[in-house]
């Protein structure tokens, strides 16, 4: 090995250490929901003593104790801050985290494996808020999220539309000609297909865009890059080789902010779910009520009811607050028609 190779390996280890430290801090700040007080002296001494017992030839026991002591002190400082725990699906750096940062600046952003983990964590009080994608401008509705919305007791208290700006990331600044394979979620690879073909890049499907960037930062395979967000470049100390590489027109995803409690003020947008029998004119009669009340609909989507495949749930977003008199009147008319309405909430619309 020469000096450059040694330094490259050191850089790789440094990145991995910091990524692992981020994960540890995320777990530490989550632990405050399960404790009555931040300081647990018995637990701290156990962790420090375990570090001292490790017989590492190049890491002195005193240094190991000092290092972990500093990490524990920082963990306690974070736990004492009044940060909202905001859950999202995916790895750190996912577009969902971009939405979290827009909706809850200064929050503690907690990655979850599945969408159901986000819903359950918020519902059970282990997490304060959740951010989930509900629709994409190119791919349409996010089916799994819409399905979970039909059964949840959580309320929608905000929304954000995030531009999906796919970037090609590498662990170091290299010319595009040196990249041979690209890792990312299959959807992102499909959205950048022309770019991949033009540059003769081999697509390698991965479970998550941010997960692909995280893997590259840790393993640093030769000739490899990832398609992910610009935020991943910041989080994993990666270089943006190319950006804006998607094939199609502008691509954006709409996210909803979920809470156990309804939005405390008056909103200018409302989301509801209702179901009707699969009969001619039934849906028209419902939508006519909104038209006659001069209520502007911003989204309507349908999904078969799992419990009754012959009927459908309809997702409706419209301008106005549920407490507005003309909106309340429509709800009264729906009740009279025997239409069951699930009121997800009224909230501030994203006007950006």
ABEGO torsion letter per residue (X at the ends): XBAAAAAAAAAAAAAAAAAAAAAAAAAAAAAAAABABABBAAAAAAAAAAAAABBBAABBAAAAAAAAAAAAAAAAAAAABBBBBBBBBEBBGBAAAAAAAAABBGBBBBBBABAAAAAAAAAAGABABBBBBABBAAAEBBAAAAAAAAABABBBABBBBBBBBBBBBBABBBBAAABABBBBBAAAAAAAAAAAAAAGBBBBBBABAAAAAAAAAAAGBBGBBBBBBAAAAAAAGBBBABBGABABBBBBBBBBBBBABBBABBBABBBBBBBBBBBBGAAAAAAAAAAAAGBBBABBBBBBBAABAABBBBBBBBBEBAABAAAAAAAAAAAAAGBBBBBAEBBBBBAX
